[in-house]
Amino acid sequence: MFSIKITTVGSSSGIILTKAAMARLRVKKGDILYLTEAPDGTWRMTPYNPEFARQMTLAEEIMHDDRGVLRALASDSD
């Protein structure tokens, strides 16, 4: 378990992550972390954008379901 300290950064608040926590999250200074709420009410911090993952899942479904349409559109652009 890692502890996170909330500190003042200018007129805002920020968190301090240890080197070990950053290594475990596979992030570096300047990266963005996302805080998401789980169905059970707990919170999760991750470097992976859940909205982007959702959009990519939808795109993959469309590409699979409409493969023929996409192939036709690609050949029309010649």
C-alpha positions in Angstrom: 0.0 0.0 0.0 1.2 3.5 -0.8 0.2 6.7 1.0 -0.4 9.9 -0.9 0.1 13.4 0.6 -2.1 16.3 -0.4 -0.2 19.5 -0.6 -0.7 23.1 -1.7 0.5 23.9 -5.3 0.0 27.6 -5.9 -3.7 28.3 -5.2 -4.6 24.7 -5.8 -4.0 21.3 -4.2 -1.8 18.5 -5.5 -0.7 15.1 -4.5 2.8 13.8 -3.8 3.6 10.3 -5.1 6.7 8.4 -4.0 9.2 7.1 -6.6 7.9 3.6 -5.8 4.3 4.5 -6.5 5.2 6.2 -9.7 7.2 3.1 -10.8 4.3 0.9 -9.9 1.9 3.1 -11.9 4.5 3.3 -14.7 4.2 7.1 -14.9 6.7 10.0 -14.9 6.5 13.6 -14.0 4.0 15.4 -16.3 1.9 12.3 -17.1 -1.8 12.5 -16.4 -3.5 10.2 -13.9 -7.3 9.5 -14.0 -9.3 9.0 -10.8 -12.4 6.8 -11.5 -15.1 5.5 -9.1 -15.8 1.8 -9.1 -19.3 0.4 -8.7 -18.7 -0.4 -5.1 -17.9 3.2 -4.3 -14.1 2.8 -4.0 -11.8 5.0 -6.1 -9.1 3.9 -8.6 -6.1 5.9 -9.8 -4.8 4.9 -13.3 -2.7 6.3 -16.1 -5.1 4.9 -18.6 -7.9 7.1 -19.8 -11.1 5.2 -19.4 -13.0 7.4 -21.9 -10.4 6.7 -24.6 -10.6 3.0 -23.8 -14.4 3.1 -24.2 -14.1 4.9 -27.5 -11.6 2.4 -28.8 -13.9 -0.5 -27.9 -16.7 1.1 -29.8 -14.5 1.8 -32.8 -13.3 -1.9 -32.8 -17.0 -3.0 -32.7 -17.9 -0.8 -35.6 -14.9 -1.9 -37.6 -15.9 -5.5 -37.0 -19.6 -5.2 -37.6 -19.3 -2.9 -40.7 -16.2 -4.4 -42.2 -17.8 -4.6 -45.7 -19.0 -1.0 -45.6 -15.5 0.2 -44.5 -13.8 -1.9 -47.2 -16.2 -0.4 -49.9 -15.5 3.1 -48.7 -11.8 2.5 -48.8 -11.9 1.2 -52.3 -14.1 4.2 -53.4 -11.4 6.6 -52.4 -9.0 5.4 -55.2 
